[in-house]
Amino acid sequence: MNPNIRVTIWNEFRHERYNPEVMKIYPEGIHRALQNGLSPFGFEVSTATLDEPEHGLTEATLGATDVLIWWGHQAHDEVDDGIVQRVQERVLQGMGLIVLHSGHYSKIFKKLMGTTCALKWREADEKERLWIVKPTHPIALGLPEYFELDEEEMYGEFFDVPDPDELVLVSWFEGGEVFRSGITYTRGQGKIFYFRPGHETYPTYYQEPIIRIIANAIKWAASDRGASPFYGNVKPLEIITPKVTP
Ligand code: ZN
């Protein structure tokens, strides 16, 4: 159990309200499916969505969040720049951030990466095989060396992100492409995990290995970061000998 880790799942929550195909898979929204999947791990899980006031990401909510999960797609541009700034500041202060699937194009991920975060994609109901390429990483705990999703959207390289701190998962797709599917970063005091699977027309967030990886990533992103750094003007630790000019 992880009673002290406070998780907020943020979801755009548009496809699930307006697209009958998606509604069938996620009748209560992707955020509820994730919440139901993650709750047995003992986290304190709450949710927030785009159409709530301040997108559900008030100062108080973010202040009480150890790890924020982000799913967005068609409405990235509707996310208020001030809220993006607020989330970025919390990440720099040490809040963990897990960005899922099409969140690669979210304002917050692009801001934290500083690159276009562009990639190749295709919707062709193809098989995805995910390989664990860093089995010693906490995010890979309890996983087999690979697992498969019968149908997913394809994301292919080149993925325009900075070189990650750690590469945990690599995907292969039936159509031939490969993709860095599980990558980690640190920004300021915050730990960031990008995790690829999760296209809205497939039941990906009901799959056991997917939920396990997200749960592992929550624990990793919330883990101790050591002493907070001090910034600013400081007194010297030793006496600095005055320089004598001859
Ligand atoms: Zn997608």
py3Dmol code that shows the C-alpha trace and the ligand (Angstrom):
import py3Dmol

protein = """\
ATOM      1  CA  MET A   1       0.000   0.000   0.000  1.00  0.00           C
ATOM      2  CA  ASN A   2       1.079   3.571  -0.710  1.00  0.00           C
ATOM      3  CA  PRO A   3      -1.204   5.642   1.535  1.00  0.00           C
ATOM      4  CA  ASN A   4       0.869   8.777   1.414  1.00  0.00           C
ATOM      5  CA  ILE A   5       1.181   9.235  -2.350  1.00  0.00           C
ATOM      6  CA  ARG A   6      -1.391  11.732  -3.627  1.00  0.00           C
ATOM      7  CA  VAL A   7      -2.130  11.251  -7.327  1.00  0.00           C
ATOM      8  CA  THR A   8      -4.194  13.561  -9.544  1.00  0.00           C
ATOM      9  CA  ILE A   9      -5.275  12.156 -12.908  1.00  0.00           C
ATOM     10  CA  TRP A  10      -5.901  14.960 -15.403  1.00  0.00           C
ATOM     11  CA  ASN A  11      -7.932  14.084 -18.491  1.00  0.00           C
ATOM     12  CA  GLU A  12      -9.102  16.241 -21.373  1.00  0.00           C
ATOM     13  CA  PHE A  13     -12.360  14.180 -21.322  1.00  0.00           C
ATOM     14  CA  ARG A  14     -13.717  15.129 -24.751  1.00  0.00           C
ATOM     15  CA  HIS A  15     -13.507  12.000 -26.952  1.00  0.00           C
ATOM     16  CA  GLU A  16     -15.351   9.976 -24.301  1.00  0.00           C
ATOM     17  CA  ARG A  17     -18.277  12.445 -24.299  1.00  0.00           C
ATOM     18  CA  TYR A  18     -18.672  13.015 -28.037  1.00  0.00           C
ATOM     19  CA  ASN A  19     -17.340   9.936 -29.857  1.00  0.00           C
ATOM     20  CA  PRO A  20     -19.630   6.867 -29.473  1.00  0.00           C
ATOM     21  CA  GLU A  21     -16.766   4.489 -30.308  1.00  0.00           C
ATOM     22  CA  VAL A  22     -14.692   5.864 -27.424  1.00  0.00           C
ATOM     23  CA  MET A  23     -17.733   6.134 -25.135  1.00  0.00           C
ATOM     24  CA  LYS A  24     -18.215   2.369 -25.432  1.00  0.00           C
ATOM     25  CA  ILE A  25     -14.674   1.680 -24.210  1.00  0.00           C
ATOM     26  CA  TYR A  26     -14.445   4.408 -21.553  1.00  0.00           C
ATOM     27  CA  PRO A  27     -18.065   5.212 -20.565  1.00  0.00           C
ATOM     28  CA  GLU A  28     -16.947   7.229 -17.522  1.00  0.00           C
ATOM     29  CA  GLY A  29     -13.807   8.623 -19.136  1.00  0.00           C
ATOM     30  CA  ILE A  30     -10.176   7.554 -19.308  1.00  0.00           C
ATOM     31  CA  HIS A  31      -9.558   9.237 -15.921  1.00  0.00           C
ATOM     32  CA  ARG A  32     -12.100   6.976 -14.188  1.00  0.00           C
ATOM     33  CA  ALA A  33     -10.666   3.831 -15.816  1.00  0.00           C
ATOM     34  CA  LEU A  34      -7.197   4.855 -14.608  1.00  0.00           C
ATOM     35  CA  GLN A  35      -8.524   5.741 -11.159  1.00  0.00           C
ATOM     36  CA  ASN A  36     -10.229   2.342 -10.843  1.00  0.00           C
ATOM     37  CA  GLY A  37      -7.084   0.561 -12.027  1.00  0.00           C
ATOM     38  CA  LEU A  38      -4.728   2.472  -9.733  1.00  0.00           C
ATOM     39  CA  SER A  39      -6.819   2.628  -6.547  1.00  0.00           C
ATOM     40  CA  PRO A  40      -6.034  -0.997  -5.491  1.00  0.00           C
ATOM     41  CA  PHE A  41      -2.368   0.040  -5.218  1.00  0.00           C
ATOM     42  CA  GLY A  42      -3.329   2.204  -2.250  1.00  0.00           C
ATOM     43  CA  PHE A  43      -2.649   5.644  -3.722  1.00  0.00           C
ATOM     44  CA  GLU A  44      -4.926   8.553  -2.865  1.00  0.00           C
ATOM     45  CA  VAL A  45      -6.276   9.096  -6.374  1.00  0.00           C
ATOM     46  CA  SER A  46      -8.366  12.087  -7.454  1.00  0.00           C
ATOM     47  CA  THR A  47      -9.255  13.370 -10.920  1.00  0.00           C
ATOM     48  CA  ALA A  48      -9.447  16.680 -12.773  1.00  0.00           C
ATOM     49  CA  THR A  49     -10.709  17.517 -16.266  1.00  0.00           C
ATOM     50  CA  LEU A  50     -10.318  20.302 -18.821  1.00  0.00           C
ATOM     51  CA  ASP A  51     -13.844  21.737 -18.534  1.00  0.00           C
ATOM     52  CA  GLU A  52     -13.734  22.213 -14.761  1.00  0.00           C
ATOM     53  CA  PRO A  53     -12.891  25.720 -13.456  1.00  0.00           C
ATOM     54  CA  GLU A  54      -9.111  26.233 -13.795  1.00  0.00           C
ATOM     55  CA  HIS A  55      -9.158  22.834 -15.572  1.00  0.00           C
ATOM     56  CA  GLY A  56      -9.462  21.321 -12.089  1.00  0.00           C
ATOM     57  CA  LEU A  57      -5.845  22.282 -11.430  1.00  0.00           C
ATOM     58  CA  THR A  58      -6.157  24.947  -8.754  1.00  0.00           C
ATOM     59  CA  GLU A  59      -3.179  26.020  -6.627  1.00  0.00           C
ATOM     60  CA  ALA A  60      -4.665  23.987  -3.771  1.00  0.00           C
ATOM     61  CA  THR A  61      -5.081  20.843  -5.898  1.00  0.00           C
ATOM     62  CA  LEU A  62      -1.575  21.030  -7.326  1.00  0.00           C
ATOM     63  CA  GLY A  63      -0.166  21.854  -3.894  1.00  0.00           C
ATOM     64  CA  ALA A  64      -1.693  18.618  -2.600  1.00  0.00           C
ATOM     65  CA  THR A  65      -0.520  16.494  -5.569  1.00  0.00           C
ATOM     66  CA  ASP A  66       2.624  14.357  -5.418  1.00  0.00           C
ATOM     67  CA  VAL A  67       2.230  12.943  -8.914  1.00  0.00           C
ATOM     68  CA  LEU A  68       0.140  14.362 -11.775  1.00  0.00           C
ATOM     69  CA  ILE A  69      -0.934  12.103 -14.666  1.00  0.00           C
ATOM     70  CA  TRP A  70      -1.770  13.835 -17.980  1.00  0.00           C
ATOM     71  CA  TRP A  71      -3.934  12.571 -20.867  1.00  0.00           C
ATOM     72  CA  GLY A  72      -4.883  15.040 -23.611  1.00  0.00           C
ATOM     73  CA  HIS A  73      -5.320  15.014 -27.388  1.00  0.00           C
ATOM     74  CA  GLN A  74      -7.752  17.146 -29.376  1.00  0.00           C
ATOM     75  CA  ALA A  75      -7.920  20.163 -27.068  1.00  0.00           C
ATOM     76  CA  HIS A  76      -4.270  20.825 -26.199  1.00  0.00           C
ATOM     77  CA  ASP A  77      -4.709  24.438 -27.374  1.00  0.00           C
ATOM     78  CA  GLU A  78      -7.616  25.006 -24.967  1.00  0.00           C
ATOM     79  CA  VAL A  79      -5.384  24.499 -21.942  1.00  0.00           C
ATOM     80  CA  ASP A  80      -4.771  27.916 -20.421  1.00  0.00           C
ATOM     81  CA  ASP A  81      -1.162  29.101 -20.545  1.00  0.00           C
ATOM     82  CA  GLY A  82      -1.367  30.304 -16.927  1.00  0.00           C
ATOM     83  CA  ILE A  83      -2.344  26.810 -15.763  1.00  0.00           C
ATOM     84  CA  VAL A  84       0.471  25.289 -17.823  1.00  0.00           C
ATOM     85  CA  GLN A  85       2.876  27.677 -16.090  1.00  0.00           C
ATOM     86  CA  ARG A  86       1.465  26.666 -12.710  1.00  0.00           C
ATOM     87  CA  VAL A  87       1.967  22.965 -13.476  1.00  0.00           C
ATOM     88  CA  GLN A  88       5.501  23.618 -14.713  1.00  0.00           C
ATOM     89  CA  GLU A  89       6.364  25.481 -11.503  1.00  0.00           C
ATOM     90  CA  ARG A  90       5.086  22.560  -9.409  1.00  0.00           C
ATOM     91  CA  VAL A  91       7.153  20.095 -11.455  1.00  0.00           C
ATOM     92  CA  LEU A  92      10.263  22.218 -10.924  1.00  0.00           C
ATOM     93  CA  GLN A  93       9.478  22.208  -7.179  1.00  0.00           C
ATOM     94  CA  GLY A  94       9.309  18.412  -7.153  1.00  0.00           C
ATOM     95  CA  MET A  95       5.850  17.212  -8.245  1.00  0.00           C
ATOM     96  CA  GLY A  96       6.107  14.067 -10.378  1.00  0.00           C
ATOM     97  CA  LEU A  97       4.534  14.116 -13.853  1.00  0.00           C
ATOM     98  CA  ILE A  98       3.436  11.143 -15.954  1.00  0.00           C
ATOM     99  CA  VAL A  99       2.519  12.094 -19.519  1.00  0.00           C
ATOM    100  CA  LEU A 100       0.474   9.520 -21.413  1.00  0.00           C
ATOM    101  CA  HIS A 101       0.171   8.815 -25.142  1.00  0.00           C
ATOM    102  CA  SER A 102      -1.000  11.887 -27.125  1.00  0.00           C
ATOM    103  CA  GLY A 103       0.068  14.040 -24.178  1.00  0.00           C
ATOM    104  CA  HIS A 104       3.375  14.176 -26.084  1.00  0.00           C
ATOM    105  CA  TYR A 105       1.871  17.204 -27.870  1.00  0.00           C
ATOM    106  CA  SER A 106       0.477  18.877 -24.742  1.00  0.00           C
ATOM    107  CA  LYS A 107       1.604  22.391 -23.877  1.00  0.00           C
ATOM    108  CA  ILE A 108       3.070  21.206 -20.568  1.00  0.00           C
ATOM    109  CA  PHE A 109       5.180  18.413 -22.104  1.00  0.00           C
ATOM    110  CA  LYS A 110       6.465  20.628 -24.937  1.00  0.00           C
ATOM    111  CA  LYS A 111       7.313  23.364 -22.430  1.00  0.00           C
ATOM    112  CA  LEU A 112       9.249  20.971 -20.210  1.00  0.00           C
ATOM    113  CA  MET A 113      11.058  19.338 -23.160  1.00  0.00           C
ATOM    114  CA  GLY A 114      11.815  22.481 -25.182  1.00  0.00           C
ATOM    115  CA  THR A 115      11.463  20.593 -28.484  1.00  0.00           C
ATOM    116  CA  THR A 116       8.624  19.972 -30.969  1.00  0.00           C
ATOM    117  CA  CYS A 117       7.843  16.501 -29.493  1.00  0.00           C
ATOM    118  CA  ALA A 118       6.687  15.505 -33.001  1.00  0.00           C
ATOM    119  CA  LEU A 119       6.549  11.861 -34.133  1.00  0.00           C
ATOM    120  CA  LYS A 120       5.156   9.539 -36.830  1.00  0.00           C
ATOM    121  CA  TRP A 121       1.731   7.954 -36.316  1.00  0.00           C
ATOM    122  CA  ARG A 122      -0.790   5.611 -37.969  1.00  0.00           C
ATOM    123  CA  GLU A 123      -4.163   4.166 -36.935  1.00  0.00           C
ATOM    124  CA  ALA A 124      -4.263   0.647 -38.397  1.00  0.00           C
ATOM    125  CA  ASP A 125      -5.327  -1.649 -35.518  1.00  0.00           C
ATOM    126  CA  GLU A 126      -1.852  -3.157 -35.388  1.00  0.00           C
ATOM    127  CA  LYS A 127      -0.074  -5.195 -32.753  1.00  0.00           C
ATOM    128  CA  GLU A 128       2.374  -3.422 -30.428  1.00  0.00           C
ATOM    129  CA  ARG A 129       5.138  -5.345 -28.639  1.00  0.00           C
ATOM    130  CA  LEU A 130       6.711  -3.483 -25.718  1.00  0.00           C
ATOM    131  CA  TRP A 131      10.212  -4.548 -24.674  1.00  0.00           C
ATOM    132  CA  ILE A 132      11.618  -3.722 -21.234  1.00  0.00           C
ATOM    133  CA  VAL A 133      15.121  -2.492 -22.049  1.00  0.00           C
ATOM    134  CA  LYS A 134      16.053  -1.415 -18.500  1.00  0.00           C
ATOM    135  CA  PRO A 135      14.834  -4.299 -16.311  1.00  0.00           C
ATOM    136  CA  THR A 136      16.580  -2.945 -13.206  1.00  0.00           C
ATOM    137  CA  HIS A 137      14.538   0.283 -13.284  1.00  0.00           C
ATOM    138  CA  PRO A 138      11.828   0.707 -10.597  1.00  0.00           C
ATOM    139  CA  ILE A 139       9.270   1.354 -13.378  1.00  0.00           C
ATOM    140  CA  ALA A 140       9.964  -2.151 -14.760  1.00  0.00           C
ATOM    141  CA  LEU A 141       9.364  -3.933 -11.432  1.00  0.00           C
ATOM    142  CA  GLY A 142       7.377  -7.167 -11.811  1.00  0.00           C
ATOM    143  CA  LEU A 143       7.177  -7.045 -15.608  1.00  0.00           C
ATOM    144  CA  PRO A 144       8.111  -9.793 -18.085  1.00  0.00           C
ATOM    145  CA  GLU A 145      10.835  -9.067 -20.660  1.00  0.00           C
ATOM    146  CA  TYR A 146       8.149  -8.049 -23.139  1.00  0.00           C
ATOM    147  CA  PHE A 147       4.363  -7.921 -23.457  1.00  0.00           C
ATOM    148  CA  GLU A 148       1.962  -7.235 -26.302  1.00  0.00           C
ATOM    149  CA  LEU A 149      -1.131  -5.154 -26.982  1.00  0.00           C
ATOM    150  CA  ASP A 150      -3.280  -6.759 -29.706  1.00  0.00           C
ATOM    151  CA  GLU A 151      -4.322  -3.440 -31.230  1.00  0.00           C
ATOM    152  CA  GLU A 152      -2.906   0.039 -30.793  1.00  0.00           C
ATOM    153  CA  GLU A 153      -2.147   3.200 -32.702  1.00  0.00           C
ATOM    154  CA  MET A 154       1.426   3.265 -34.051  1.00  0.00           C
ATOM    155  CA  TYR A 155       3.878   5.934 -32.929  1.00  0.00           C
ATOM    156  CA  GLY A 156       7.203   5.829 -34.771  1.00  0.00           C
ATOM    157  CA  GLU A 157      10.678   7.347 -34.572  1.00  0.00           C
ATOM    158  CA  PHE A 158      12.000   9.865 -34.937  1.00  0.00           C
ATOM    159  CA  PHE A 159      10.428  11.249 -31.741  1.00  0.00           C
ATOM    160  CA  ASP A 160      11.714  14.807 -31.349  1.00  0.00           C
ATOM    161  CA  VAL A 161      12.449  14.921 -27.625  1.00  0.00           C
ATOM    162  CA  PRO A 162      15.731  15.593 -25.790  1.00  0.00           C
ATOM    163  CA  ASP A 163      17.797  12.459 -25.079  1.00  0.00           C
ATOM    164  CA  PRO A 164      16.036  10.940 -22.057  1.00  0.00           C
ATOM    165  CA  ASP A 165      17.759  10.344 -18.712  1.00  0.00           C
ATOM    166  CA  GLU A 166      16.674   6.700 -18.938  1.00  0.00           C
ATOM    167  CA  LEU A 167      15.101   4.518 -21.621  1.00  0.00           C
ATOM    168  CA  VAL A 168      12.886   1.922 -19.938  1.00  0.00           C
ATOM    169  CA  LEU A 169      10.649   0.608 -22.754  1.00  0.00           C
ATOM    170  CA  VAL A 170      10.921   0.296 -26.523  1.00  0.00           C
ATOM    171  CA  SER A 171       7.925  -0.549 -28.725  1.00  0.00           C
ATOM    172  CA  TRP A 172       7.870  -2.513 -31.966  1.00  0.00           C
ATOM    173  CA  PHE A 173       4.825  -2.311 -34.214  1.00  0.00           C
ATOM    174  CA  GLU A 174       3.421  -4.863 -36.628  1.00  0.00           C
ATOM    175  CA  GLY A 175       3.912  -2.409 -39.501  1.00  0.00           C
ATOM    176  CA  GLY A 176       7.663  -2.255 -38.792  1.00  0.00           C
ATOM    177  CA  GLU A 177       8.369   0.944 -36.841  1.00  0.00           C
ATOM    178  CA  VAL A 178       9.983   1.226 -33.408  1.00  0.00           C
ATOM    179  CA  PHE A 179       9.488   3.875 -30.705  1.00  0.00           C
ATOM    180  CA  ARG A 180      10.993   4.934 -27.357  1.00  0.00           C
ATOM    181  CA  SER A 181       7.819   4.182 -25.392  1.00  0.00           C
ATOM    182  CA  GLY A 182       8.935   4.645 -21.792  1.00  0.00           C
ATOM    183  CA  ILE A 183      11.397   7.458 -21.085  1.00  0.00           C
ATOM    184  CA  THR A 184      12.344   9.458 -18.007  1.00  0.00           C
ATOM    185  CA  TYR A 185      13.529  13.012 -17.395  1.00  0.00           C
ATOM    186  CA  THR A 186      14.209  15.296 -14.476  1.00  0.00           C
ATOM    187  CA  ARG A 187      13.349  18.979 -14.625  1.00  0.00           C
ATOM    188  CA  GLY A 188      14.301  20.951 -11.520  1.00  0.00           C
ATOM    189  CA  GLN A 189      13.327  18.711  -8.586  1.00  0.00           C
ATOM    190  CA  GLY A 190      10.597  16.952 -10.552  1.00  0.00           C
ATOM    191  CA  LYS A 191      10.684  13.501 -12.135  1.00  0.00           C
ATOM    192  CA  ILE A 192       8.914  13.017 -15.451  1.00  0.00           C
ATOM    193  CA  PHE A 193       7.879   9.772 -17.173  1.00  0.00           C
ATOM    194  CA  TYR A 194       6.478   9.688 -20.699  1.00  0.00           C
ATOM    195  CA  PHE A 195       4.553   6.484 -21.493  1.00  0.00           C
ATOM    196  CA  ARG A 196       3.313   5.904 -25.032  1.00  0.00           C
ATOM    197  CA  PRO A 197       0.329   3.478 -25.144  1.00  0.00           C
ATOM    198  CA  GLY A 198      -3.259   4.623 -24.619  1.00  0.00           C
ATOM    199  CA  HIS A 199      -5.050   5.579 -27.840  1.00  0.00           C
ATOM    200  CA  GLU A 200      -8.673   6.324 -26.952  1.00  0.00           C
ATOM    201  CA  THR A 201     -10.275   3.757 -29.304  1.00  0.00           C
ATOM    202  CA  TYR A 202      -8.533   0.765 -27.658  1.00  0.00           C
ATOM    203  CA  PRO A 203      -9.041  -0.680 -24.141  1.00  0.00           C
ATOM    204  CA  THR A 204      -5.353  -0.166 -23.312  1.00  0.00           C
ATOM    205  CA  TYR A 205      -5.873   1.276 -19.809  1.00  0.00           C
ATOM    206  CA  TYR A 206      -7.606  -1.942 -18.700  1.00  0.00           C
ATOM    207  CA  GLN A 207      -4.490  -4.056 -19.427  1.00  0.00           C
ATOM    208  CA  GLU A 208      -2.643  -5.330 -16.359  1.00  0.00           C
ATOM    209  CA  PRO A 209       0.937  -4.551 -17.483  1.00  0.00           C
ATOM    210  CA  ILE A 210      -0.060  -1.013 -18.480  1.00  0.00           C
ATOM    211  CA  ILE A 211      -1.587  -0.249 -15.079  1.00  0.00           C
ATOM    212  CA  ARG A 212       1.370  -1.887 -13.336  1.00  0.00           C
ATOM    213  CA  ILE A 213       3.812   0.343 -15.235  1.00  0.00           C
ATOM    214  CA  ILE A 214       1.831   3.484 -14.373  1.00  0.00           C
ATOM    215  CA  ALA A 215       1.647   2.404 -10.701  1.00  0.00           C
ATOM    216  CA  ASN A 216       5.403   1.748 -10.670  1.00  0.00           C
ATOM    217  CA  ALA A 217       5.985   5.137 -12.313  1.00  0.00           C
ATOM    218  CA  ILE A 218       3.882   6.872  -9.631  1.00  0.00           C
ATOM    219  CA  LYS A 219       6.029   5.336  -6.872  1.00  0.00           C
ATOM    220  CA  TRP A 220       9.220   6.220  -8.773  1.00  0.00           C
ATOM    221  CA  ALA A 221       8.110   9.820  -9.467  1.00  0.00           C
ATOM    222  CA  ALA A 222       7.052  10.348  -5.845  1.00  0.00           C
ATOM    223  CA  SER A 223      10.203   8.857  -4.345  1.00  0.00           C
ATOM    224  CA  ASP A 224      12.603  10.845  -2.203  1.00  0.00           C
ATOM    225  CA  ARG A 225      14.561  13.453  -4.076  1.00  0.00           C
ATOM    226  CA  GLY A 226      16.938  14.297  -1.210  1.00  0.00           C
ATOM    227  CA  ALA A 227      17.527  17.704   0.314  1.00  0.00           C
ATOM    228  CA  SER A 228      15.981  20.725  -1.376  1.00  0.00           C
ATOM    229  CA  PRO A 229      18.676  22.848  -2.996  1.00  0.00           C
ATOM    230  CA  PHE A 230      19.350  26.358  -1.729  1.00  0.00           C
ATOM    231  CA  TYR A 231      19.682  29.160  -4.249  1.00  0.00           C
ATOM    232  CA  GLY A 232      20.882  32.721  -3.762  1.00  0.00           C
ATOM    233  CA  ASN A 233      23.611  34.721  -2.100  1.00  0.00           C
ATOM    234  CA  VAL A 234      25.687  32.741   0.448  1.00  0.00           C
ATOM    235  CA  LYS A 235      28.481  33.291   2.960  1.00  0.00           C
ATOM    236  CA  PRO A 236      31.735  31.365   2.256  1.00  0.00           C
ATOM    237  CA  LEU A 237      32.302  28.091   4.144  1.00  0.00           C
ATOM    238  CA  GLU A 238      35.984  28.949   4.751  1.00  0.00           C
ATOM    239  CA  ILE A 239      37.732  32.234   5.478  1.00  0.00           C
ATOM    240  CA  ILE A 240      38.802  33.715   2.174  1.00  0.00           C
ATOM    241  CA  THR A 241      42.296  35.141   2.563  1.00  0.00           C
ATOM    242  CA  PRO A 242      42.363  38.771   1.444  1.00  0.00           C
ATOM    243  CA  LYS A 243      44.517  39.188  -1.621  1.00  0.00           C
ATOM    244  CA  VAL A 244      47.386  41.630  -0.957  1.00  0.00           C
ATOM    245  CA  THR A 245      48.258  43.748  -3.874  1.00  0.00           C
ATOM    246  CA  PRO A 246      52.073  44.284  -3.990  1.00  0.00           C
TER     247      PRO A 246
END
"""
ligand_1 = """\
1
ZN
Zn -3.856 8.379 -30.163
"""
view = py3Dmol.view(width=600, height=400)
view.addModel(protein, "pdb")
view.setStyle({"model": 0}, {"cartoon": {"style": "trace"}})
view.addModel(ligand_1, "xyz")
view.setStyle({"model": 1}, {"stick": {}})
view.zoomTo()
view.show()
